[in-house]
Amino acid sequence: MNGVRPDEAREIVAALRAGVVPQAGLHHVTTGLDRLMAAVDEELAEVAEGRGHGRAKWIRGEYGSGKSFAARLLCARAQARRYATSEVQISINDTPLHHLETVYRRLMERLTTGADGAGAFRAVVDGWLFEIGDEVSRLSGLAEDDPAFPDAVEKRLEDKLAELSTQNPAFAQVLRAYHRATHEGDFKTAQGLLAWVAGQPHIDRSVTSKAGVKGAVDGQAALAFLRGVLTLLRQSGYAGMVLVLDEVETIQRMPGPTRERSLTALRQLVDMLADDELPGLYLVVTGTAAFFDDYKGIKSLAPLYQRVQTRFDANPKFDNLRAPQVRLLPFDEPRLLEVGRKVRDLYPARASQRVAERVGDAFIAALADQVSTGFGGKVSVCPRIFLRELVDVLDKVDQHEEYDPIHSYALQLDDAALTPEELAARHGTPTVETEAVDAPAAAGPRRLDG
């Protein structure tokens, strides 16, 4: 399996089988992203070292170019550099961009670190408190059972909270109360306090009163709490945070006033980065070309457009990957075949020799041709279905000794299982852009398309 761990291979194949972006091991199936990732690595290093302010990277690409894949790969590389990451998929009903408190809540729900995985906020806070105790032991020589140890920890805690208190007193008050609750064994209160600072609504007043706070994290306060999280991460030894706002083009289907508020929220984030109000943040925004170029996108808010606009030459070979905005090119046949071979080679087969013989390069090329023909020859639209079909063939060859895909495979496309973009390519019709509010988006895995 070419050095791929068996558990990684199984996870990659299971995700592709379902048509979604794998959660891990993306570097094993990556094609065409090396130059972009090298440029991002440089910028992440600069943010981590405090050379300059936080950064924003705007990734544009049409359906099938792999925006979500690139963003998740970027997050994996950032975690290896000791960044925390969070991927937030923007949708009209579930996570509207103009509701900053909802975006913040989703961010906190999906906060991920390399050590603790997803939902890592509590682990980050507990690690922060552990480090405080460890510093006290190391610097003062006090053991945990020393009667003077608790007071020394409290003093060091207040030193750490001083910066947070200046930025956001409520954030500091909750951390102080959380420390007290955990020390007293009141884990229900401790859990409720962390939920409140993570933006969860409807926390009982009996919990928040322990920290002297009330109400909920809402509106503009969400940005102040985001800054608090960034400070906490830096104090905990993390390089910072990568925040992905994926599929922001959905705001183009919103009514004009709502769309304007969404764009204003993006402008606020960009301005705060420029003013060094969000140190350690590396913001990634993905969207279609229409989002960047049309007047229902960022072009309708001139100050934002002026900050993001990037000129692209005819030859993408010379794209400036250090620019604020970068483009992903559509999948072409060589890239499709390359990723197909990579998936075949890492497939965790029981009958590995049979799989290698019956799903050779010639079959992968024939499959790619058949799938792209089913979508009107548009290779850029078919990676998701191609990979699902390939994994299905690999499964059948591995399970059935008599199954020979050269003679038995036939492509069958079910319109009900296709995305609007895939349907449009299959039937040669324009993609329908619904002006009405879309259905609530699931908070589950991303399709292997955007």
N, C-alpha and C positions, 0 to 999 in steps of 0.2 A: 504493500500500500504506500510505497514511496515515502516512508517515514511518518505517515499520518497515524496518530494513535487510533486504535480501534473505536474508542468511545467517540472521538471526534468524527471519524468517518461515518459512524452510525447516525450521529446527530446531523451532519451535513446532508446525508442521503434522505433522512426522514423529513427534513425541511424541504428539500427539492421535490420529494414525493408529494408534498402538500402544496407546492407552488409558492413557498414563502422564503424569505431571506434567512439563512442559518444564523443562529445566535453566536456560534463560535467556529473557528477554523476557516474563516473566509479566505485567508491568504492562500489556502490550498487550491482554490478554484478561481482566483482572481486573474483577470486578463485586462491589459490596456490601462492599468491605473498606476504603474510604477512611478512615472514622473510626477504625477499629482501627489502621491503619497510622500515622495521625497521632499517636495516643496512644503507640504503640510508638516512633516517632521521638523523641518527647520523652524517653522513658525511656532510650533508647540514648544520647542526648546527655548526660543526667545521669550515666550510668555512665562514659561516655568522659571527662567533665570531672572525675570523681572526686567528684561531689556525691552522697554517700551510698554505700552498699555496692553489690555486685552485685545483680541483680534476678532474679526468677523470674516468668514469665508462663505461666499454665496455660490452655490453649485447649481448650474442650469443644465437641463437636458430634457429631451422629449421622452415620451413613454418608451420603456424598454432600454433606455441608455444606462440604467443601473444607479440612479441617484440614491435610493435607499440602501442599496448594497454598498456603494462608496462611503456613505455616511457611517454605516455600521462598521465597515473595515477601518475607517478613520478612528472610530471610538475604540476598537480593539487595540490599535497601535497606541492610542493615547493612554489606555489603561496600563500598557506595558511601560509607559513613561511615568506611571503613578499619578495619572489624572483620574478623577471621578468623571463619569459620563452620564448623560441622560438623553434619551431619544423621545421626543414629543411629536406625535402625528397630529397635525392641525386638521380639524374638521369643523363643519358649520355648527353642528349641534353638540357633539361630545366635547370638543376642545376648541372653542372659537378663539381666534387670536386676540380679539379685542377685549376678552375677559382675562385680564392678566392674572387674576387670582386662580382661575382654572388652569391656565398654563403652568403657573407656579406649583399648583397641587399635583398635576401630572408629572412635572419635573421631579418633584420630591418622591412620588410613588415609584418612579423608574430610575432613581439614582442608583448607579452601579459602580462598583469598584472591582479591580482585578482580584482582590483577596476575598471579598464577601459577596460578589455577584449582585443581582438586582435587589432592590429594597434595602439598600445599604445604609440608610441614614442613621438608624439606631446604632449600627456597628461603628459608624464614624464617630458618633457622640461618645459611645462607651470607650472607644480607642483614645479619644481626646482626653477623657477623664483619667484613663489608665496612665497616659503619658504624663499627666500632671503629678500623679502619685509617684511615678517612676522618677521624675525630675526631682521631687522632694527627697526621695531616698538617696538619689545619686549625689545631689548637691549638698544636702545637710547631713547625710549619713544616718538619718533616722530610720529605724525599722518600722514596719507597719504596726507592730504591737507596742511601740513606744507611746506613752501617754501624750507626748507632744506632737505626734504625727498628725492627728486630725486637724489641729489648729494650723499646722504648717501647710497642710493641703488646702485648707480654706483660704489662707493668705495667698498661696500661689494661684488658686482658682480666681480670686479677685483680680490678681495681676493680669491674668489671661482675659478676664471679662472686661477689663477697662477699655480696650479697643472696641469691643462689641457694644459696650454701653454707650460709647460716643456715637456710633453709627445707628444703633437701634436698641434703645433701652429695653423694650419688651422682649426681644430675642434673648438678651443677656439675662433678664429676670427669669425666663422660662428655663434656661440652662441651669441657673442657680437652683431653682426649685426642683428640677429633675435630679440634680446631684443629691439634694437633700432627701428626696423621696426614695431614691435607690439606696442611699445609706440607711434609711429607716426601714427598708424592706417593703415600702408601699408601692408595689410594682404596677398596680392598676392606675394610680395617679401618675406615675412616671410615664407609662405608656400613653395616657391621655395628653400629657403635656407635650410629648414629642409629636403626637398627632396634630395638636393645635399649631405648633410652630411649623409643621409641614403643610399647613394650609387646609387641613380637614375641617369641614364645617360641623356644627352641631355637637361640639364638645361640651359636656356638662359644666355648668357654672361652678359646681363644687370642685372641679378639677382646676379650672383656670384661676379661681380665687386663691389657690395655693401659691400661685406665682404673681398675684396682684395684677393680672391682665384680664381683659374682657373683650367681648365681641369676637371677631374672626379676622383672619388675614384676608383683606380684600383690596381691590382696586390698585392704586399706586403703592400701597403698603407692600404689595408682593415684591416689588423691585427692591425695597429696603431689606426685606427678608432674604431675597436672593443674595444681596451683598453680605448679609450675615453668614449665610451658608458658605460663601466663598472664603470669608475670613476664617471660619471654623476649619475648613479644609486645609487652608495654608498653615494654620496653627497646628494641624494634625500631621503635617509632613507631606501632604499631597501637593502636587505641582499646580493644581487648579481644577477647573471643570470644563469639559466639552459639553455644550448644550446644542443638540440638534433640533431644529424646527423643520419637520419634514412635511412636504406636500402643502406648502403655503399658498399654492395657486388656487386652492379652494376658496380663498377670499374673493376671487373674481366672480363667484356666483352669488355673492351677498348683495343686498341692497346698497346703494351708494353711500349713505351715511355710516352704515356698519363697516363697509369696506374701508372708508376713510379712517375710522377709528382703529381698524386693524393695522393699516399702514402707519398710522401715528405711533402705535405701540412698537412697531419695528424701528421707527425713527428714534424713539426714546432709548431703546437698547443700544442702537448705534452711537447716539450722542453720549450715553453714559460710558460706553467703551472709550470713546475719544477723550472724554474728560477724566479718565482713570477712576471712575466710580465703581467699576466692576473688575478690579484687578484679579487676574488669574482666570478670567472667562475667555474661552475660545468658542465663539458662536458660529454655528453652521446652519445655513438656511438653504433649503433645496426648493426648486420650482421649475416650471416649464419656461421655455423661451417667451411665451406669451405673457407670463407673469412679469418678466423683466422688461419687455419691449412694448406692451400694449397699454392703452390708457385706462384699462380696468385693472392694471397691475401697478407696479411702483412708479410708472411714468406719470401717474395722476397725482403724485405727491412729489413735487419738484425737489425739495430739500433731500428727500431720501434717494431719489433717482440720481441726483448729483453726487451723492456719496458712494453709490454702488456701481454706476455706469462704467462699463469697460468696453473698449473697442476691440473687436475681433477681426483679424485679417482673414483673407480667403483661405490661406493655408494654415490649418490647425497645428502643423508641426512646430510653428514658431509662437504658439500661445504663451503669454506671460502668466505662468502659474503662481506668481507672487501677487498678482492683481487681486483686488477684492472679489471679483467675479470670475469664475472659471467655468468652462463648458465641458460636458461629457459628450463624446461622439457616439452616434448610434452603433449598435452591434452590427458587424458585417460578417460575411461568411467565414473568413479565417478565424475571427475571435470566437464565433459560435462553435466551430470545429475544435478549437483549442480547449474551450471549457468542457466540451463534450468528452474529449479524451481524458482530461483531468478527472472528471467525475467517474468515468469508466475505470481509470487506474486506481482510484482510492476506494472504489466500491467494496464493502466488506463481504466478499463472496465466500460461501462455503465451497462451491465448485469453481474455484478461481481459474483453473485451466480452461474449463468449458466456457466460462464468461469471456475470457481473453480471446478464445478462438472464434466464438460466434458473434461477439460484439466488437469486431475489429474496426480499424479506421475506415475501411470501405463502407461498412454498414452505417457508421456514424455519419459519414458524408451523405449517404443515401437518405438517412433519416432526416438530416438537416434540410436536404432538398425537398423532401416530401412535406415536411412541416411548413417550410417557408412558402411552398407552392399553395398550401392550404390557406395561407394568408395573403394571397395575391402577389407572392414574390417579395413581400416586405420582410426581409430578414430582421430588421430592427424591432419588429413587433413580436417575434415568436420565441425569444429565449425562454420565457416561463413555460410555455407548452412544450417546447423542444426538450427541456430538462425533465419535465414530468414524464413525457413519453419515454425518454431514454432510461430513466430509473425504472419505469414500469417494465420495459424490455429486459433490463438487467435482472430485475426480480424474477421474471418468468424463466429466463435462462438458468438462473441459479437454482430455482425450485424444481424445474421440470427437465429431465434429461432429454426428452424427445422434442422439446420446443426449439425450433430453429427460426429466428426472426427473419432471415432472408426469405423464407417461404411462407411464414405464418403471420408476419406483422402487416397490419393495414391501419393507416391513420383514420380515426373516427373523432370528429370534432363535435362536441355538444354545445350548441349556442348558449344554453343555460349556464354552462360552466365558464363562459368567456367573459372577460372584462369589456366595457364599452369600446375601448380602443382596439381590442382584438376582434370584436364583432364588426367594427367599422372596416378593418382591414380585410376580414374574411369575405364580407359582402360588397366591398367597394363603395361604401357609403361614408359620408362625413361623420366625424365623431360628434355625438350630441352633447352639447354643453347645456345642462339643465340650469335654468335661471332660478327655479324654486329652490327652497332649502332642501338639502339632501337628507337622506335617512341617517339616524345616529350611527356613527362609525364605531365599530368594535375596537376595543382596546387591546386586541390580540396581535398576532404576528403580522408583519408586512408581507404583501405579495411580492414575488420576485419579478418586479416589473419596473417600478419607478426608479 
